[in-house]
């Protein structure tokens, strides 16, 4: 099993042995691709799923600092907190596998808090709009989360 994210196509494909690939529309960084901490870019290269967060949460559950807040996203909640970067439903926290490129130092994907996560369903997919993470529809991230183990390889490419 492996995940491949194609930034130029704004897609995520789950490859599983002996099953057809599953493709999802995603949203990567509005700032494009890049490894540097503080860049707001989506990092490239070989990664793996380091942690799975939110298994028991409801669809639309709000996370801040990888912890559920007890809130569930609504338009009203969004109006109360217009500047929040909404991380919803589930989190797959990524860890870079290439020292000096996306691991360690000021290019470390894990220390940059790069996730595959849910986002409000009103947000468009197929368009780069995130702050570096890979955003998915809530139903899609819940489905993917149920299929992917910790340690699953993730390749992010242009």
NUTOR-625264 format. One line per 8 residues: their letters; for each residue x, y, z of N, C-alpha, C. Coordinates in Angstrom, 2 decimals. Layout:
% NUTOR-625264
a> X Y Z X Y Z X Y Z | ...
This chain:
% NUTOR-625264
xxxxxxxx> 0.84 -1.18 0.00 0.00 0.00 0.00 0.89 1.23 0.00 | 0.46 2.24 -0.78 1.18 3.51 -0.81 0.24 4.61 -1.28 | 0.58 5.83 -0.92 -0.17 7.02 -1.33 0.74 7.85 -2.22 | 0.15 8.39 -3.29 0.87 9.31 -4.16 0.05 10.57 -4.31 | 0.65 11.71 -3.99 0.01 13.01 -4.14 0.66 13.71 -5.32 | -0.16 14.14 -6.29 0.32 14.86 -7.45 -0.14 16.31 -7.31 | 0.80 17.20 -7.01 0.48 18.60 -6.74 -0.05 19.30 -8.00 | 0.53 19.05 -9.15 0.07 19.74 -10.36 -1.35 19.33 -10.74
xxxxxxxx> -1.72 18.09 -10.44 -3.08 17.62 -10.75 -4.03 17.75 -9.57 | -3.49 18.10 -8.39 -4.29 18.23 -7.16 -5.07 16.93 -6.89 | -4.34 15.81 -6.94 -4.95 14.51 -6.68 -4.13 13.72 -5.67 | -4.81 12.83 -4.99 -4.19 11.85 -4.11 -4.68 10.49 -4.58 | -3.75 9.57 -4.80 -4.11 8.22 -5.24 -3.62 7.23 -4.20 | -4.52 6.37 -3.76 -4.17 5.27 -2.87 -3.99 4.03 -3.73 | -2.79 3.47 -3.68 -2.47 2.25 -4.40 -2.46 1.10 -3.40 | -3.27 0.06 -3.68 -3.29 -1.13 -2.83 -3.09 -2.36 -3.70
xxxxxxxx> -2.36 -3.30 -3.16 -2.10 -4.55 -3.89 -3.40 -5.18 -4.35 | -3.42 -5.55 -5.62 -4.51 -6.32 -6.22 -5.87 -5.61 -6.23 | -5.90 -4.33 -5.92 -7.14 -3.55 -6.01 -6.89 -2.36 -6.92 | -7.94 -1.89 -7.60 -7.75 -0.70 -8.44 -7.38 0.51 -7.58 | -6.57 1.42 -8.10 -6.23 2.63 -7.34 -7.48 3.45 -7.03 | -7.47 4.11 -5.88 -8.55 5.03 -5.50 -8.01 6.44 -5.61 | -8.69 7.28 -6.36 -8.24 8.66 -6.55 -9.19 9.64 -5.86 | -8.58 10.63 -5.23 -9.32 11.68 -4.54 -8.82 13.03 -5.03
xxxxxxxx> -9.71 14.00 -5.07 -9.33 15.38 -5.34 -8.88 16.01 -4.03 | -7.80 16.79 -4.08 -7.24 17.42 -2.88 -6.95 18.89 -3.14 | -6.50 19.56 -2.09 -6.05 20.94 -2.19 -4.72 21.05 -1.45 | -3.67 21.40 -2.18 -2.35 21.58 -1.58 -2.09 23.08 -1.39 | -0.85 23.44 -1.12 -0.51 24.81 -0.71 -0.70 25.86 -1.79 | -1.32 26.95 -1.40 -1.48 28.10 -2.28 -0.10 28.68 -2.64 | 0.90 28.48 -1.76 2.26 28.98 -2.02 3.09 28.04 -2.88 | 2.49 26.94 -3.35 3.20 26.00 -4.21 3.97 24.97 -3.42
xxxxxxxx> 5.02 24.45 -4.03 5.81 23.39 -3.39 7.10 23.97 -2.83 | 7.56 23.36 -1.75 8.80 23.79 -1.12 8.99 23.10 0.21 | 10.22 23.04 0.62 10.57 22.27 1.81 10.74 23.15 3.05 | 11.02 24.43 2.88 11.48 25.30 3.95 10.42 25.56 5.01 | 10.83 25.45 6.27 9.97 25.80 7.38 9.53 27.25 7.24 | 8.27 27.52 7.51 7.73 28.86 7.42 7.33 29.30 6.02 | 7.53 28.45 5.03 7.24 28.81 3.64 5.76 28.73 3.30 | 4.99 27.93 4.05 3.60 27.71 3.69 3.45 26.87 2.44
xxxxxxxx> 4.50 26.15 2.06 4.49 25.32 0.86 4.26 23.86 1.21 | 3.80 23.10 0.23 3.66 21.66 0.37 5.01 21.02 0.05 | 5.56 20.21 0.96 6.86 19.60 0.72 6.79 18.44 -0.26 | 7.83 18.29 -1.04 7.92 17.19 -2.00 8.69 16.01 -1.42 | 8.63 14.89 -2.13 9.48 13.76 -1.81 8.80 12.65 -1.06 | 9.65 11.73 -0.58 9.18 10.54 0.11 8.86 10.86 1.57 | 7.68 10.48 1.97 7.20 10.63 3.33 6.59 9.30 3.78 | 6.16 9.28 5.02 5.35 8.17 5.51 4.37 8.73 6.52
xxxxxxxx> 3.30 7.98 6.76 2.33 8.37 7.78 2.97 8.07 9.14 | 3.20 9.10 9.92 3.82 8.96 11.24 2.79 8.72 12.32 | 1.61 9.35 12.17 0.56 9.20 13.18 -0.80 9.35 12.54 | -1.77 8.64 13.12 -3.17 8.72 12.71 -3.92 9.31 13.90 | -4.62 10.41 13.67 -5.27 11.13 14.77 -6.74 11.34 14.44 | -7.61 11.01 15.40 -9.02 11.32 15.28 -9.93 10.15 14.97 | -9.48 8.93 15.20 -10.24 7.74 14.80 -11.67 7.71 15.33 | -11.90 8.21 16.51 -13.24 8.12 17.11 -14.07 9.39 16.96
xxxxxxxx> -13.54 10.37 16.24 -14.23 11.65 16.12 -15.32 11.61 15.04 | -16.30 12.49 15.17 -17.37 12.59 14.17 -16.85 13.37 12.96 | -17.54 13.22 11.85 -17.21 13.99 10.66 -17.39 15.48 10.97 | -16.40 16.26 10.63 -16.45 17.70 10.89 -15.89 18.09 12.25 | -15.40 17.12 13.04 -14.78 17.45 14.33 -13.61 18.40 14.09 | -13.49 19.41 14.93 -12.46 20.43 14.80 -11.24 20.06 15.64 | -10.05 20.20 15.03 -8.79 19.96 15.74 -7.99 21.25 15.79 | -7.38 21.50 16.94 -6.41 22.58 17.10 -5.22 21.95 17.82
xxxxxxxx> -4.04 22.09 17.25 -2.86 21.46 17.84 -3.00 19.95 17.93 | -3.66 19.35 16.94 -3.88 17.91 16.85 -4.80 17.37 17.94 | -5.47 18.22 18.64 -6.41 17.82 19.69 -7.82 18.23 19.30 | -8.79 17.35 19.50 -10.18 17.74 19.22 -10.63 18.82 20.21 | -11.30 19.83 19.69 -11.76 20.93 20.54 -13.13 20.65 21.15 | -13.82 19.62 20.65 -15.20 19.37 21.06 -16.19 20.05 20.14 | -15.69 20.88 19.23 -16.55 21.57 18.27 -16.73 20.71 17.02 | -17.82 20.95 16.32 -18.05 20.38 14.99 -18.26 21.56 14.06
xxxxxxxx> -17.56 21.55 12.93 -17.59 22.68 12.01 -19.01 22.96 11.52 | -19.38 24.24 11.56 -20.62 24.75 10.96 -20.28 26.11 10.36 | -21.14 26.60 9.50 -20.95 27.93 8.94 -20.94 28.99 10.03 | -21.77 28.81 11.05 -21.81 29.75 12.18 -20.48 29.77 12.93 | -19.92 28.58 13.18 -18.62 28.50 13.85 -17.56 29.18 13.00 | -17.59 28.98 11.70 -16.63 29.60 10.79 -16.72 31.13 10.85 | -17.93 31.66 10.99 -18.09 33.11 11.09 -17.51 33.64 12.40 | -17.61 32.84 13.46 -17.06 33.26 14.76 -15.54 33.24 14.77
xxxxxxxx> -14.93 32.37 13.95 -13.48 32.23 13.90 -13.00 32.32 12.45 | -13.09 33.49 11.84 -12.81 33.61 10.41 -11.35 33.36 10.01 | -10.42 33.42 10.93 -9.01 33.26 10.59 -8.48 31.85 10.85 | -9.30 30.97 11.36 -8.84 29.60 11.64 -8.53 28.84 10.36 | -7.45 28.07 10.41 -7.13 27.11 9.35 -7.81 25.81 9.79 | -8.94 25.50 9.21 -9.78 24.41 9.68 -9.17 23.05 9.39 | -8.89 22.31 10.45 -8.40 20.94 10.37 -9.50 20.08 10.98 | -10.14 19.28 10.12 -11.36 18.59 10.51 -11.27 17.07 10.33
xxxxxxxx> -12.09 16.38 11.09 -12.43 14.96 10.95 -11.31 13.97 11.29 | -10.21 14.01 10.55 -9.09 13.08 10.75 -7.80 13.77 10.33 | -6.69 13.29 10.91 -5.35 13.79 10.56 -4.44 12.60 10.30 | -3.76 12.62 9.16 -2.65 11.72 8.90 -1.40 12.61 8.91 | -0.59 12.50 9.97 0.58 13.36 10.16 1.75 12.75 9.42 | 2.37 13.52 8.55 3.45 13.00 7.70 4.83 13.29 8.27 | 5.74 12.36 7.99 7.13 12.45 8.40 7.98 12.29 7.14 | 8.89 13.21 6.90 9.78 13.10 5.76 10.74 11.92 5.91
xxxxxxxx> 11.15 11.37 4.78 12.05 10.21 4.76 13.42 10.53 4.17 | 13.63 11.79 3.76 14.86 12.14 3.05 15.63 13.21 3.83 | 16.62 12.79 4.65 17.38 13.75 5.46 17.97 14.88 4.61 | 17.79 16.10 5.10 18.28 17.28 4.40 17.35 17.80 3.32 | 16.35 17.00 2.97 15.39 17.41 1.93 14.00 17.64 2.53 | 13.51 16.67 3.28 12.21 16.85 3.96 12.23 16.26 5.37 | 13.42 16.01 5.87 13.59 15.48 7.22 14.80 16.16 7.87 | 14.63 16.53 9.12 15.65 17.17 9.95 15.86 18.64 9.56
xxxxxxxx> 16.44 19.37 10.47 16.74 20.78 10.24 15.51 21.61 9.94 | 15.69 22.62 9.09 14.59 23.55 8.80 13.76 23.13 7.59 | 13.85 21.85 7.22 13.03 21.31 6.14 12.21 20.09 6.61 | 12.12 19.89 7.90 11.49 18.70 8.46 9.96 18.76 8.36 | 9.40 17.90 7.53 7.94 17.91 7.31 7.14 17.67 8.59 | 7.64 16.79 9.44 6.91 16.51 10.67 6.92 17.74 11.59 | 8.06 18.37 11.75 8.14 19.57 12.59 7.40 20.74 11.96 | 7.16 20.66 10.65 6.35 21.69 9.97 4.86 21.40 10.12
xxxxxxxx> 4.53 20.28 10.74 3.13 19.87 10.96 2.39 19.72 9.63 | 2.99 18.94 8.74 2.37 18.66 7.44 1.46 17.45 7.59 | 0.18 17.66 7.30 -0.84 16.63 7.46 -1.59 16.41 6.15 | -2.25 15.26 6.08 -3.37 15.06 5.18 -4.57 15.14 6.12 | -5.50 16.06 5.87 -6.60 16.26 6.82 -7.87 16.72 6.12 | -8.96 16.64 6.86 -10.23 17.13 6.36 -10.32 18.64 6.45 | -11.21 19.20 5.64 -11.42 20.64 5.59 -12.92 20.87 5.36 | -13.43 22.08 5.62 -14.86 22.30 5.37 -15.25 21.93 3.94
xxxxxxxx> -16.38 21.26 3.82 -16.82 20.79 2.50 -17.18 21.93 1.55 | -17.28 23.15 2.06 -17.51 24.29 1.18 -16.22 24.74 0.48 | -15.06 24.29 0.98 -13.78 24.64 0.37 -13.61 23.86 -0.94 | -13.10 24.52 -1.98 -12.94 23.81 -3.25 -11.79 22.82 -3.21 | -11.95 21.73 -3.90 -10.88 20.76 -4.11 -10.38 20.96 -5.55 | -9.17 20.49 -5.81 -8.60 20.64 -7.14 -7.96 21.99 -7.36 | -7.94 22.81 -6.30 -7.35 24.16 -6.36 -6.41 24.29 -5.16 | -5.21 24.78 -5.37 -4.25 24.97 -4.29 -4.71 26.11 -3.39
xxxxxxxx> -5.03 25.78 -2.12 -5.51 26.80 -1.18 -5.03 26.60 0.25 | -4.26 25.54 0.52 -3.87 25.26 1.90 -2.66 26.08 2.32 | -2.25 25.88 3.58 -1.06 26.53 4.13 0.13 25.59 4.13 | 0.05 24.51 3.35 1.15 23.54 3.24 0.66 22.11 3.32 | -0.43 21.90 4.03 -0.98 20.55 4.17 -1.71 20.11 2.90 | -2.18 18.87 2.96 -2.97 18.30 1.88 -4.39 18.17 2.42 | -5.28 18.99 1.92 -6.67 19.00 2.38 -7.52 18.05 1.55 | -8.49 17.44 2.23 -9.44 16.54 1.56 -10.85 16.81 2.07
xxxxxxxx> -11.82 16.37 1.30 -13.21 16.38 1.77 -13.30 15.47 3.00 | -14.21 15.79 3.91 -14.33 15.03 5.15 -14.64 13.56 4.91 | -15.58 13.26 4.04 -15.89 11.85 3.76 -14.69 11.12 3.17 | -13.91 11.83 2.35 -12.74 11.22 1.72 -11.64 10.92 2.74 | -11.35 11.88 3.63 -10.29 11.64 4.62 -10.72 10.54 5.60 | -11.99 10.48 5.93 -12.47 9.42 6.82 -12.29 8.06 6.14 | -12.62 7.98 4.85 -12.44 6.73 4.11 -10.96 6.36 4.03 | -10.11 7.31 3.63 -8.68 7.06 3.51 -8.09 6.65 4.85
xxxxxxxx> -8.45 7.34 5.91 -7.96 7.07 7.25 -8.25 5.62 7.65 | -9.41 5.13 7.29 -9.79 3.76 7.61 -9.00 2.71 6.86 | -8.32 3.10 5.79 -7.59 2.16 4.95 -6.07 2.19 5.16 | -5.57 3.28 5.71 -4.12 3.53 5.74 -3.54 3.31 7.14 | -2.50 2.47 7.25 -1.86 2.27 8.54 -0.74 3.28 8.79 | -0.33 3.39 10.04 0.90 4.12 10.37 2.03 3.45 9.60 | 2.92 4.25 9.05 4.05 3.73 8.29 3.81 3.67 6.80 | 2.58 3.91 6.36 2.25 3.86 4.93 3.11 4.88 4.17
xxxxxx> 3.80 4.47 3.10 4.59 5.40 2.30 3.69 6.42 1.59 | 4.19 7.66 1.54 3.49 8.75 0.85 4.52 9.47 -0.01 | 4.27 9.52 -1.30 5.13 10.27 -2.22 4.38 11.51 -2.66 | 5.00 12.67 -2.44 4.42 13.94 -2.89 5.31 14.44 -4.02 | 4.67 14.62 -5.21 5.45 15.04 -6.38 4.71 16.14 -7.11 | 5.49 16.85 -7.95 4.88 17.91 -8.76 4.15 17.27 -9.91
